[in-house]
Amino acid sequence: SSGINAEYGKKKKKKNAGAKDEAAMKIVVKDNSDELCMQEYEDLCYTPIRVDTIDMDALVYTDSKILKEIQELRTQVISSRGLATRETKAGTRDIDLEEQAQALMGAAEEDEELFNNDIELDSKTYSWADKYKPRKPRFYNRVHTGYEWNKYNQTHYDQDNPPPKIVQGYKFNIFYTDLIDPSVTPEYKLTVFKDDKEFCLLRITSGPPYEDIAFKVLNKEWEYSNRYSFKSQFSQGIFQLWFQFKKYRYRR
């Protein structure tokens, strides 16, 4: 029994020693692999000739260095297009404000339609034009129409044969997302057209970088009571001007 164990122990030691020698050979081969490759490269005269970059005055580009340069160039481009970038962001905010304006006005009623046609104004030079690029504000407006059942219409029309619809009011929502001075409240002014007294020019003025904007509205007297939903306020980048026209009783 002891003889068998001794023989087994010798075989195990021999096997372990062989494994160690094989591992050592693998390490040597691995360590010499680069040298063998280079020797083969030189013996077979491969081209181009091997150059050691450590011994020469050359620029070495690493992935991290290339990425850094790309980021620097990208920053320069963004900076050079700073105004366009701000305008893009402003456009995005305007879309958000448009959704907010719709929520404030509620769903469009049957007698409400979009009123998004501004009119061209005469060119105007702004004192701040040399510092900021003038631009028109975006907007989201509605016009309210309906039947007016005054005494005359009640006499000459009925539900089956209604009178023509008339404009009864407007809801203006003008977006000023990038005012240089957000404390400046936009103002409006009405001017009757000389060649058409039925209409007037509604002009809305704010501050840089926004140009004036104008709309053609009916020349009628406004209801300024909260009871008729009159609103003239500037809050969270939205200037709201909502008004309805006064209704007059028909007199014979």
C-alpha positions in Angstrom: 0.0 0.0 0.0 2.8 2.4 1.0 4.7 1.5 -2.2 1.6 2.3 -4.4 1.2 5.7 -2.7 4.8 6.6 -3.2 4.6 5.7 -6.9 1.4 7.7 -7.2 3.1 10.7 -5.5 6.0 10.6 -8.0 3.7 10.6 -11.0 1.7 13.5 -9.6 4.9 15.6 -9.0 6.1 14.8 -12.5 2.8 15.8 -14.0 2.8 19.1 -12.0 6.4 19.8 -13.1 5.4 19.2 -16.7 2.5 21.6 -16.4 4.7 24.3 -15.0 7.3 23.9 -17.8 4.5 24.1 -20.4 3.1 27.3 -18.8 6.6 28.8 -18.6 7.1 28.1 -22.3 3.8 29.8 -23.1 4.9 32.9 -21.2 8.3 32.9 -23.1 6.5 32.5 -26.4 4.1 35.3 -25.5 6.9 37.6 -24.4 8.9 36.9 -27.6 5.9 37.2 -30.0 6.5 40.9 -30.6 10.2 40.4 -31.2 9.5 37.5 -33.6 6.9 39.5 -35.5 9.4 42.4 -35.9 12.2 40.1 -37.0 9.9 38.6 -39.6 8.8 42.1 -40.7 12.5 43.1 -41.2 13.6 39.8 -42.8 10.8 39.8 -45.4 11.3 43.6 -46.2 7.7 44.7 -45.6 6.8 48.3 -46.4 6.4 50.9 -45.2 9.6 50.8 -43.1 8.9 50.6 -39.4 9.3 53.9 -37.6 9.5 54.4 -33.9 7.3 57.4 -33.1 8.9 57.8 -29.7 12.2 58.8 -31.4 10.8 61.3 -33.9 9.1 64.8 -33.6 5.7 63.8 -34.8 2.1 64.4 -33.8 0.4 61.4 -32.3 -3.4 61.4 -32.4 -5.3 59.3 -29.9 -9.0 58.7 -29.7 -9.4 61.0 -26.7 -7.5 63.8 -28.4 -9.5 63.5 -31.6 -12.8 63.6 -29.5 -11.6 66.6 -27.6 -10.8 68.5 -30.8 -14.2 67.6 -32.3 -15.9 68.9 -29.1 -14.0 72.2 -29.3 -14.9 72.6 -33.0 -18.5 71.9 -32.2 -18.5 74.5 -29.4 -17.1 77.1 -31.9 -19.8 76.3 -34.4 -22.6 76.6 -31.8 -21.1 79.9 -30.5 -21.0 81.3 -34.0 -24.6 80.4 -34.5 -25.6 81.5 -31.1 -28.5 83.7 -32.4 -29.9 80.9 -34.5 -29.7 78.5 -31.5 -31.5 80.9 -29.3 -34.2 81.4 -32.0 -34.6 77.6 -32.2 -35.1 77.4 -28.5 -37.5 80.3 -28.6 -39.5 78.6 -31.3 -39.8 75.5 -29.1 -40.9 77.7 -26.2 -43.4 79.4 -28.5 -44.9 76.0 -29.3 -45.3 75.3 -25.6 -46.9 78.7 -25.1 -49.3 78.1 -28.0 -50.5 75.0 -26.2 -50.8 77.0 -23.0 -52.8 79.7 -24.8 -55.2 77.0 -26.2 -55.6 75.7 -22.7 -56.4 79.2 -21.3 -59.0 79.8 -24.1 -60.4 76.4 -23.9 -61.6 74.3 -26.8 -62.7 76.3 -29.8 -66.4 76.9 -29.8 -68.6 76.5 -32.8 -68.6 80.2 -33.5 -64.8 80.6 -33.0 -62.2 80.5 -35.8 -58.4 81.0 -36.0 -57.4 84.6 -36.7 -53.7 84.4 -37.5 -53.4 86.9 -40.2 -51.2 89.9 -39.3 -50.7 92.8 -41.6 -47.5 94.3 -42.9 -46.4 97.5 -41.3 -44.3 100.3 -42.8 -40.6 99.7 -42.2 -39.4 101.1 -38.9 -35.9 101.7 -37.5 -35.5 100.6 -33.9 -32.9 102.2 -31.7 -31.7 98.8 -30.5 -31.4 97.2 -34.0 -27.6 97.4 -33.9 -27.5 95.2 -30.8 -30.3 92.7 -31.4 -31.8 91.2 -34.5 -35.4 92.4 -34.8 -38.1 89.8 -35.3 -41.8 89.5 -35.1 -43.4 87.6 -32.2 -45.4 84.5 -32.8 -49.1 84.5 -31.9 -52.2 82.4 -31.6 -55.5 84.2 -32.1 -59.2 83.5 -32.4 -62.1 85.5 -33.8 -65.6 85.0 -32.3 -68.5 85.2 -34.7 -72.2 84.7 -34.1 -75.8 85.8 -34.7 -77.1 89.0 -33.2 -80.7 88.6 -32.4 -81.7 92.2 -32.0 -85.2 93.4 -32.7 -84.6 93.9 -36.4 -83.2 90.4 -36.9 -85.9 88.9 -34.7 -88.5 90.5 -37.0 -86.8 89.6 -40.3 -85.1 86.3 -39.6 -85.8 83.1 -37.7 -83.9 79.9 -36.7 -84.5 78.3 -40.1 -83.4 81.5 -41.9 -80.8 83.1 -39.6 -79.2 86.5 -40.1 -75.6 86.7 -41.4 -73.0 86.0 -38.8 -71.0 89.0 -37.5 -67.7 89.4 -35.7 -68.4 89.7 -32.0 -64.9 89.8 -30.6 -61.3 88.7 -30.7 -58.8 86.8 -28.5 -55.2 87.7 -29.1 -52.3 85.7 -27.6 -48.9 87.2 -28.5 -45.7 85.3 -27.4 -42.7 87.3 -26.1 -40.4 84.6 -24.9 -37.1 86.4 -25.3 -37.7 90.0 -24.1 -34.4 91.6 -23.1 -36.3 93.3 -20.3 -39.1 90.9 -19.1 -40.6 93.6 -16.9 -41.7 95.6 -19.9 -45.4 95.1 -20.5 -46.5 95.1 -24.2 -49.0 97.9 -25.1 -51.7 98.1 -27.8 -53.0 101.1 -29.8 -56.0 101.4 -32.1 -55.9 103.6 -35.3 -58.9 103.9 -37.6 -58.0 103.4 -41.3 -58.5 106.7 -43.2 -59.8 105.0 -46.3 -62.0 102.5 -44.5 -63.7 103.7 -41.3 -65.2 100.3 -40.7 -61.9 98.9 -39.6 -59.0 99.9 -37.5 -55.4 98.9 -37.0 -54.6 97.1 -33.7 -50.9 97.7 -33.2 -49.1 95.9 -30.4 -45.7 97.1 -29.2 -43.2 95.5 -26.8 -39.5 95.8 -26.5 -36.3 94.4 -28.0 -35.8 92.1 -29.8 -39.4 92.2 -31.0 -40.8 94.3 -33.8 -44.3 95.8 -33.6 -47.1 93.5 -34.8 -50.5 94.6 -36.1 -53.9 93.2 -37.0 -56.9 94.6 -38.9 -60.0 94.5 -36.7 -63.5 95.9 -36.8 -64.0 99.4 -35.6 -66.5 98.9 -32.9 -66.8 99.9 -29.2 -65.3 97.4 -26.8 -66.8 95.9 -23.6 -64.2 96.5 -20.9 -66.0 94.6 -18.2 -64.8 91.3 -16.8 -68.4 90.1 -17.2 -67.7 90.0 -21.0 -64.3 88.3 -20.5 -62.2 91.4 -21.2 -58.6 90.7 -20.6 -55.4 92.7 -21.1 -52.5 91.2 -19.3 -48.9 90.0 -19.7 -47.9 86.9 -17.8 -45.4 84.1 -18.3 -44.3 85.4 -21.7 -47.9 85.7 -23.1 -49.6 89.0 -23.8 -53.4 88.4 -23.8 -55.8 90.8 -25.2 -59.4 89.5 -25.2 -62.4 91.6 -25.9 -66.0 91.6 -27.2 -67.9 94.3 -28.9 -70.8 96.1 -27.3 -74.3 95.1 -28.4 -76.8 97.8 -29.2 -80.5 97.4 -29.1 -82.3 97.9 -32.3 -84.4 101.1 -32.5 -87.1 101.7 -35.1 
